[in-house]
Amino acid sequence: MGRIATQWLGRDVFTGTVSRNPAVGNLSSADVAFHTAAARRYGFHATMKAPFRLARGRGESELVQAFLDFCLDETAFIVPHMKIARIGRFFALVPARPSLEIDALACKAVLAFERFRAPLSEAELARRQPGSLTIAQLRNLHRWGYPHVLDTFRFHMTLTGPVPDSDRATVEHALQEWFAPVIDLPMTLGSLALMREAEPGAPFRVHEHAPLQQLNERMTA
């Protein structure tokens, strides 16, 4: 699924390689490039802990080691079935059914790396448009630096930027066609990545990548 999603978005978060977007259904390559422009900077991913600046007194090597230790302590699992869904104005891959394993992993990640997060600046708070958030989301923004965590978390793997209503059906049809070979296959969540933004607004790249412990390894440990 990762390979097909990377081709759809036109950028590889591991290598930074940019490629031509495919033409799918009634969408030309240029159409796909237009609708994926906002998502391309982040690459194919699912956010467990939202991007943050390092807190004062915390170093990059310390964060990397904490990330590697975290992965060693977590177990891989399978998501039986994914689907294409519209979230707000963009499309994403989401679990067809709620996943307690995903929710638990995301919760652990938010808590485990909170000590590394610098407080949000006034400008960063403003970019989250606090006036449009629910009370729960606003509480999470101020406590955890991101509104969509813990009780308001929804796992998703973003596939487009905002899609106008007039293009919604065409884009959804193209997504269903492009992901048809893999959408019904089980997805293994078997590794995590620590992403890095070289400078504000730069494309995100994988800084560290580590496998989660396999279930049979944990059972025999």
C-alpha positions as CSV (number, residue, x, y, z in Angstrom):
1,M,0.0,0.0,0.0
2,G,2.9,2.4,0.8
3,R,4.3,2.1,-2.7
4,I,1.0,2.7,-4.4
5,A,0.2,5.7,-2.1
6,T,3.7,7.1,-2.8
7,Q,3.1,7.0,-6.5
8,W,-0.3,8.7,-6.1
9,L,1.2,11.5,-4.0
10,G,4.3,11.9,-6.2
11,R,6.9,12.0,-3.5
12,D,8.8,9.5,-1.4
13,V,9.3,10.5,2.2
14,F,12.3,8.1,2.6
15,T,14.4,9.4,-0.3
16,G,12.8,12.7,-1.0
17,T,12.4,11.7,-4.6
18,V,9.7,13.6,-6.5
19,S,7.9,11.7,-9.3
20,R,5.2,12.4,-11.9
21,N,1.7,11.8,-10.5
22,P,-0.4,9.1,-12.3
23,A,-3.3,9.8,-14.5
24,V,-6.3,7.9,-13.1
25,G,-9.9,7.7,-14.3
26,N,-11.0,11.1,-15.4
27,L,-8.1,12.8,-13.7
28,S,-5.0,13.8,-15.7
29,S,-1.5,13.7,-14.1
30,A,-1.8,17.5,-13.7
31,D,-5.2,17.1,-12.0
32,V,-3.8,14.6,-9.5
33,A,-0.8,16.8,-8.9
34,F,-3.1,19.7,-8.1
35,H,-5.3,17.7,-5.7
36,T,-2.3,16.2,-3.9
37,A,-0.2,19.3,-3.6
38,A,-1.0,20.0,0.1
39,A,-0.5,16.4,1.1
40,R,2.7,15.9,-0.9
41,R,4.8,18.0,1.5
42,Y,4.1,15.5,4.3
43,G,4.3,12.4,2.1
44,F,2.3,9.2,2.8
45,H,2.0,8.9,6.6
46,A,-0.3,8.7,9.5
47,T,0.4,11.1,12.4
48,M,0.8,9.5,15.8
49,K,2.4,12.5,17.5
50,A,2.0,15.9,15.7
51,P,5.1,17.8,14.6
52,F,6.8,19.8,17.4
53,R,9.9,21.9,18.1
54,L,12.3,20.4,20.6
55,A,11.9,21.7,24.1
56,R,14.7,23.7,25.8
57,G,17.3,21.3,27.2
58,R,16.3,18.4,24.9
59,G,18.6,17.2,22.1
60,E,18.0,15.5,18.9
61,S,20.1,12.4,19.8
62,E,18.0,12.1,23.0
63,L,14.8,12.2,21.0
64,V,16.1,9.6,18.5
65,Q,17.0,7.2,21.3
66,A,13.7,7.6,23.0
67,F,12.0,6.9,19.6
68,L,14.0,3.7,19.2
69,D,13.3,2.6,22.7
70,F,9.6,3.2,22.1
71,C,9.5,1.1,19.0
72,L,11.3,-1.8,20.9
73,D,8.6,-1.8,23.5
74,E,5.6,-1.8,21.1
75,T,4.2,-4.8,19.1
76,A,3.2,-4.9,15.4
77,F,-0.4,-5.6,14.6
78,I,-2.7,-6.0,11.6
79,V,-5.5,-3.7,10.5
80,P,-7.9,-6.1,8.6
81,H,-9.4,-3.7,6.2
82,M,-8.9,-0.1,5.1
83,K,-11.3,2.2,3.1
84,I,-11.2,5.6,1.3
85,A,-13.0,8.2,3.3
86,R,-13.6,11.9,3.2
87,I,-12.6,13.8,6.3
88,G,-13.8,17.4,6.1
89,R,-12.6,18.5,2.7
90,F,-9.8,16.0,2.1
91,F,-9.7,12.3,1.3
92,A,-7.7,9.7,3.4
93,L,-7.3,6.0,4.0
94,V,-8.9,5.0,7.3
95,P,-9.6,1.7,9.0
96,A,-12.9,0.3,7.9
97,R,-13.7,-0.4,11.6
98,P,-12.4,1.2,14.8
99,S,-9.1,-0.1,15.9
100,L,-8.3,-0.2,19.6
101,E,-4.7,-1.1,18.8
102,I,-4.2,2.0,16.7
103,D,-5.8,4.2,19.2
104,A,-3.7,2.8,22.0
105,L,-0.5,3.2,20.1
106,A,-1.3,6.8,19.2
107,C,-2.1,7.6,22.9
108,K,1.2,6.1,24.0
109,A,3.1,8.1,21.5
110,V,1.5,11.4,22.5
111,L,2.3,10.7,26.2
112,A,5.8,9.3,25.6
113,F,7.2,12.2,23.6
114,E,5.4,15.0,25.3
115,R,8.6,15.8,27.4
116,F,10.4,16.7,24.2
117,R,7.8,19.2,22.9
118,A,8.4,22.9,23.2
119,P,5.3,24.9,24.2
120,L,3.4,26.4,21.2
121,S,4.1,30.0,20.3
122,E,1.2,32.4,19.9
123,A,1.6,32.2,16.1
124,E,1.4,28.4,16.2
125,L,-1.7,28.5,18.4
126,A,-3.3,30.9,15.9
127,R,-2.6,28.7,13.0
128,R,-4.7,26.0,14.6
129,Q,-7.7,28.4,14.3
130,P,-8.8,27.9,18.0
131,G,-12.1,29.6,17.3
132,S,-13.2,26.7,15.1
133,L,-12.4,24.0,17.6
134,T,-14.6,22.1,20.0
135,I,-14.1,22.4,23.7
136,A,-12.3,19.0,23.8
137,Q,-10.1,19.9,20.8
138,L,-9.2,23.3,22.3
139,R,-8.3,21.6,25.6
140,N,-6.1,19.1,23.7
141,L,-4.4,21.9,21.8
142,H,-3.4,23.7,24.9
143,R,-2.4,20.6,26.8
144,W,-0.8,18.5,24.1
145,G,0.0,20.9,21.3
146,Y,-2.5,19.4,18.8
147,P,-6.3,19.3,18.9
148,H,-6.8,15.9,17.4
149,V,-5.3,13.6,20.0
150,L,-6.5,11.1,22.7
151,D,-10.3,11.5,22.9
152,T,-10.5,13.4,19.6
153,F,-8.0,11.3,17.6
154,R,-8.9,9.7,14.3
155,F,-6.3,7.6,12.5
156,H,-6.0,8.6,8.8
157,M,-3.5,8.5,6.0
158,T,-4.0,11.6,4.0
159,L,-4.3,11.3,0.2
160,T,-5.4,14.8,-0.9
161,G,-5.6,18.4,0.0
162,P,-8.9,20.1,0.2
163,V,-11.1,19.0,-2.6
164,P,-13.9,21.3,-3.9
165,D,-17.4,19.8,-3.8
166,S,-17.5,20.1,-7.6
167,D,-14.6,17.6,-7.9
168,R,-15.5,15.4,-5.0
169,A,-17.0,12.5,-7.0
170,T,-14.3,12.5,-9.7
171,V,-11.5,12.4,-7.1
172,E,-13.2,9.7,-5.0
173,H,-13.7,7.6,-8.1
174,A,-10.0,8.0,-9.1
175,L,-8.9,7.0,-5.6
176,Q,-11.1,3.9,-5.5
177,E,-9.7,2.9,-8.9
178,W,-6.0,3.6,-8.0
179,F,-6.2,1.8,-4.6
180,A,-8.4,-1.1,-5.8
181,P,-5.5,-3.6,-5.9
182,V,-4.6,-3.2,-2.2
183,I,-7.6,-1.6,-0.4
184,D,-9.1,-5.0,0.6
185,L,-5.8,-6.5,1.7
186,P,-4.9,-6.5,5.5
187,M,-2.4,-3.7,6.4
188,T,0.4,-4.5,8.9
189,L,1.3,-1.6,11.1
190,G,4.8,-2.9,11.8
191,S,7.1,0.1,12.0
192,L,7.2,3.8,13.0
193,A,9.1,6.7,11.5
194,L,10.5,9.9,13.1
195,M,9.9,12.6,10.6
196,R,12.0,15.8,10.2
197,E,11.3,19.2,8.6
198,A,14.6,20.7,7.7
199,E,13.2,24.2,7.9
200,P,9.7,25.7,8.3
201,G,7.7,24.8,5.2
202,A,10.2,22.3,3.9
203,P,9.0,18.8,2.8
204,F,9.0,16.2,5.6
205,R,11.6,13.4,5.4
206,V,12.1,10.2,7.4
207,H,14.8,10.9,9.9
208,E,14.7,7.5,11.7
209,H,12.7,4.4,10.9
210,A,12.4,1.4,13.2
211,P,10.3,-1.8,13.3
212,L,7.9,-2.6,16.0
213,Q,8.4,-5.9,17.9
214,Q,6.8,-8.8,16.2
215,L,4.1,-10.6,18.1
216,N,5.9,-14.0,18.1
217,E,9.1,-12.2,19.4
218,R,7.2,-10.8,22.3
219,M,5.5,-14.1,23.2
220,T,8.9,-15.9,23.4
221,A,10.8,-13.0,25.1
